[in-house]
């Protein structure tokens, strides 16, 4: 049990654990050097930079799949371009 510094009241703490798996990939040395440079610039571990990049890639692919699925319905309503959508919601 952990106690708050100024009182004798116990403080409960919750810890979140994430189950992570290891993924091994092969990348060209030039790309690895760029990844290391970015890692140093951002003061992040290479794993964190790669994890953020993969997370972003997955989100974009989900968006593209959803867009492809709803595109026929949007076109039927007269939304042919992104500009049509922006005009409608502005």
C-alpha angles and dihedrals in degrees: 000000000000121000126210111249097239100040142036089239113121115237119211117216128196122207122201116216121198119202107223130184126209119246120192118204134175118228132173116266092244091056091047090052090052090048091052091049092052090046092055093045092052093039089232133127115261088241090057092050092049093044091052090048093050091046090052092047092051091049091051092049091050089051092049092050092049091047091051090051096051097037095092090052092047092049090050087057092050099261102135102152139026087252089060089056093046091050091051095051097040 
